[in-house]
Amino acid sequence: MSTLSVVNALVFDGVSDELVDGPVHVVDGRIAAVGGPEQPADHILDARGGTVLPGLIDAHCHAYGIDLDMLALESRPLSYVALAAARRLGAALARGFTTVRDPSGGDAGLARAIAEGLIPAPRYLWTGPALSQTGGHGDVRAADSDVCGCSAHTVEVVDGVDPLRRAVRERFRRGAHAIKIMTSGGVVSLTDPIRIPQYSDDEIRAVTEEAARRGSYVAAHAYSSEAIRHAIDNGVRSIEHGNLLDADTAAAMAAAGAFLVPTLATYDAMERRGADVGMAAISRQKNREVLEAGREAVQLARTAGVRVGFGTDLMGALEDEQLNGLRLQVELDGVLTALRSATSVNAELIGRSDLGRIQEGAVADLLIVAGNPVENPAVLWSDRTKRIVLQGGVQI
């Protein structure tokens, strides 16, 4: 049995409306007690007046998203993509993201390497390549291109009910956490209007039925209200992005028990840096269509009672904007609401009640920041403030 106490700290437990006094006592990688007198421990970690948070969860993090040019990404050898992904995941862990959900990529090999400790990485929940219809978001071909982006590192084009059933079953055979489908157009794809729903009712239901049979769920890329309704009416549980959400659709999401995972960081980053990192002009134009609407969508969702998580969706060189996503959501929601989104709400989304909380029995994934984030939110995202990350009670 190994024990650890984090002392001289305030604590945000992932749920409450205020910070409480520590210490946090850890036994064999799990939280044993919060508050009260200090207890004997093998190791004492002095937070020096900082704040202990649950390890952050990014519910929309693309390990294999190493390039904004989707055709170039799919054309590279998977060995190279996986090595680049390992570096991206290690950087995410160092920022305090102890768990990520990868809704468009990953595979059993990368997951095994992480599980065996071959690379430093967050807890890794992957879907395998997202599913896209021909000409949908994720079909990497330009309109005048006959080249096939066949490698399917991040997206696989699959049409028809039976082929989709097989694709879903294969992902679960290999250990996928959930399934991702594309149900509207997107920013980086070149030929699909953003608002038009994608896949037929029967195709989406085939995917959601297979996922439900495995005790899992489906996440859908969807921007417009039409696409969101199309997804949730056919059994989708997690709406990714949702920037063009309206009030009626937000109410329907709440009634269906669906989550919204906003990805404010990526639109902000693409607006500021898109031209510098080689984004196509049509993609920059699409980004402007959804940029400002994303903030309003979060407000509409919260008003309707939708559970709002946190994601980033950063591709290529934009990955270093991950903590900026926290800043944007804090500016919109306030510190503790934004932190709940990135901890306990995301833990509920992924079905892990033992993550995203600092409470007895929870996994001791912890982030210690300097100072009090309620008084000085910048400690959450500033590169100049020291942060300490623990995963399963072990300091990274």
N, C-alpha and C positions, 0 to 999 in steps of 0.2 A: 504494500500500500504506500503510495506517495501522496504527500500533502503540500499544499501551497496556500499562502495567505497574501492577498493584495491589501495593503494597509495604507492609511493616510490618503483616503480617496472618497469622493462622492460616487454615487452609483445611479445610473439610469437603467432600470430593469427591463426596458423594452416595451413596457405597457403603461406605466403610471404617468400621472400628470406632473410629477415633481421628482427631483433628485432626492436620494436618501443617503445617509452616512454609511460608509463601509464598516468593517472590512468585508472582503469577499473571500470565503474559505473554500478551497477546492480539494477534493479527495479523488484520486485516480481519474482525473480528467473530467470530473463532473462537479457542479456546484453543490456544496454541502450546506452552506449557510451564508446569509447576507445580513450584515449588521451584528449588533451585540458585541460582547467582549472579544478581544483577540484570542485566538486559539493557538496552541503549539503547532508548529508546522515544520516540515523539512526545509522549506524554502520560504523566505519572506521577500516580497516584491513591494518596494516603497513607491507609491504613485506620486509622492511629493506634492500632494494637494490637487492632483489631476482628477479626472472623471473616468470611471470604468463604464464602458458601454458593451452591449452584446456585440459579438463580431458582426460586421455588416454583411448583408446579403444583396447581391446584384442579380435580379431575376431576369436580366436580359443582357448577358455578357457573351460576346462571340470570341471564343478562343481561336477558332480557325479564321476569323475575319481579318486577315492580315493585309488586305488591300481593298481600296474603294472601287477598283476596277474588277468587277465580278468575273469577267471572262479570264483576266489574267490570274486571278486567284484560283479558279477552277482548273487552269492549265498547268499549275505548278505541281511537282511531285508531292504526294502526301507526306513523305518523309520530311521534306523541307517545311511544309505547312505545320506539321506536328511540332517540329523543333521551334519554329517561331511562336507557336501557340504556347509552348512551355514557358518561354520568356514572358509572354503576355500574362499568363496566369500567375507566375511568380511576382510580377509587378503589382498585380491586383491584390495578392495576399499581403504584400508589404504595405499597401495603402490601408489595410484593415478589413478587406473583404474576405472573410473566412469561408464563405459559401458563395458559389455562383451557379446559376441555371443558364445553360447554353442552349438557346432555343433555335439553333440553326447550325448544327455541326457537332463535332466530337464523335468519338467512337469507342469501342471496347478496348482498343489498344491504349489510347491515351488515358482512359479511365483506370486501366490496370496499372499503368506506370505511376499514376498519382496514388492509387491505393497502396502500392508497394513502396512508396516513399522514394521513387527514383528521381522525382522532381518536386520542388516546393510548389504547392498550389493550394488554392481553396478547395473545400469539399466541392466536388464537381458533379453536377446533375446535368446530363446531356440528353438531347432528343435525337441525335443523328441529323442527317440532312433534312431541312424543311421540305415539305411537299408543295409543289407548284404545278398549276395547269400549264399547258402549252401557251406561250405568250403572256403568262402571268408574271407577278413579281417573283423573281428568282430565275426566270428563263433569261439567261445572260446574253442571248443573241440580239444584236441590233437588227432593225427591220431589213437591211440590205445584206445581212450576213448569212451564209450557208454553213458557217463553222459550228460544230457541236461542242458545247461545253459539257462534256460527258463525264467528267471525273466525279461530280456530285460530292465535293467536300462539304459544301454548306447547303446546297439546295439540289433536290432531284425533281425533274419534271416527270410527273406521273398522272395520266388521265384515265378515268373510268373507274367504276365501283370495284370490280374484282382486282385490278392491278393495285388500287389503293389499299384494299384489305391485305393483300400480300405484303405490300411495303410496310404497313403498320406492324403486322405480325413479325416481320423480319427485324424491325427495330427493337421490339420487345424481346425477341429471342436473344438479341445481342446485349440486352441490359439497359435500354433506354429508360430514362425517368418518365418522360411524357412524349407527346407527339406535337410537332409544329406544322401548321398549314398556312398557306398564303390565301387570304380571302379578299384582298383588295390590291390595287396597284401600289407601287412604292416609289421612293425617291431615287434610289440608285439604279433601278431597272429602267430600261430605255424605251420600251414600246407600250407600256400599259398605263392608261389614265388612272390617277390615284383613286378616284371615287367609285369606280365601277366594281361591284361585287364579283368575286371569282369563285370557281367551282360551283357545281349544281347542288341542290339540296341533297340529292341521293348520294353524291360523292362525299359531302361533308358528314352526313349521317353514317356512312360506312366507316369513316375514320373515328368518329366519336363513339360509335357502338363498340368497335374493337378495343378502343382505349378503356371504356367503361368495364368491359369484360375482364380486363387485366387489373382493375382497381386503380387505373390511372386517369389521365385527363388530356385535353387538347388545348393548346395555345394557338391563337390565330393572329397573324399580322392583319390588321384592319384599321383603316383610317376613317372612312366615311360612316355616317349613321346607317346608311343602307347596308354597307358591308358588315358592320357590327351586328345589326339585327339578323342578317343572313347567317352569321356565325352562331350567335347565342340561341336563335330559334332552332338550330340543328344540333345543339348540345355542346358547344364550345364553352369552356370554363374560364379561360384567361384571354383577355383582349390586350394585345400588344400595341402600343402607341395610342390609337384612339383619338387622334388630334381633332378630327372633324365631328366629334360627338355632339349631339343636341340633347336638350333636356328630356324629351320623351324617350329617347333611346337610353339615356342614363337611367331613367326610372325602370325601363325594361331590363337593363343589366342588373339592377338591384333586386328586382323580383326574381330573376333567374339565378341569383347567387353568384354571378360572374364577377371576376376581379378585373381591374384596370391596371396595367403596368405601363405608366407613362415613361417616356425616354427623352426627357427634355434636353439632356446633355448633347445628344447627337445633332439636333437641329441648330442649337446655338453654336456648336463647334463648326458645323458645315457652313453656316452663314458667315462666320468670321474667317475660316481657313480653307473653305472648299476649293477656291481657285488655286491656292498655293499647293494643295495636295493632289491636284489633277482631276477634280470632279468634272464630269461632263456638264456642258452648259445647260442641257435639259434637266439634269439632276439638280443643279443649283436653282433653276426656276421652280421645280417641284417643291424643293425645300422651303422656299419662301411662302408657298401656298399653305404649308402646314405649321410654319414656325410659331407665329403668334397664337394660333388656334390651340396649340398644345396646352398652354397655361389655362385658357378658358375651359378646356375639356376636363382638367383636373378639378376645377371649381364646380363644374356642373355635376361631375361624378360624386364629389363629396356631399353636395347639397341633396342628391338623390339617395345617399346612403350606400353607395358602391364602395367596396373595400379597395383602396388604392395602394398599390405596392410601389416599388422603385426599380427602375432599370436604366441602363445607359446606352446600349446599342452602338457602341463606338467601333468603327472599322479603321483598319490601317493605322496611320500615324496619329489618328485622333484619340487613341486609347488613353493618352495621358490626361484626358479631360474627365476621367472617371469621378474624381472627387468634386469637380465642378458641377456634376449632376446633383450632388448633395446641396451645394450652394443654391442652385436654381430651385430645388424643391423646398429648401428652408425659406427662401425669399417668398415663396408662394404660400406655404402652409404653416410656417413657424417651426421652431427647432424641434420640439418634442413630437409633433405630428409627423414631420418629415422623418425623424429617426424611427418612429413606430413603423412607417412604411418600409424602411430599409432593414428592419429587424423582425418584429413579431408578426406584422402583416404578411411579409414575404415568407416567413416560416409557415404560416397558415396556408398560404398559396401552395407551397411545395409539399405540404403534408408532414412537416417536421416540427411537432410541438416541443421537441427538446432543443431546438435552435432558436435564435433570435430573442432569447430571454435570459435574464440573470435571476434565476430562482432555483430552489432546491430541486435537484435531479436533472437539471438542464446540462447539456454539454458545455464545458468551460471554454467556449470560443469567445474571446474577450478582446476589446480594443480599449487601450488607455490613452487618453488625450491629455495634453497639458492644459490645466485650467478648467473653467466651467463653461460648457458650450451654450448654456442658457444665457449667460452674461456676455459671452464672447463667442458667437457661432463660428467665427473664422478658424477656431482651433480644429474644426472638423475637416477643413479643406486646405488650410495653409501648408505649403511645403516647408515653411520655416519653423513649424512647431513639431517637436518630437512626438512620435507615437510608438506605443509598444503593442505588439500583436501576440496573442496567445491562441493556439489552436489545440483543443482538447487538453488544456491546462499546460501546454508546452510553449515556451516563448520562442517565437520565430526569429 
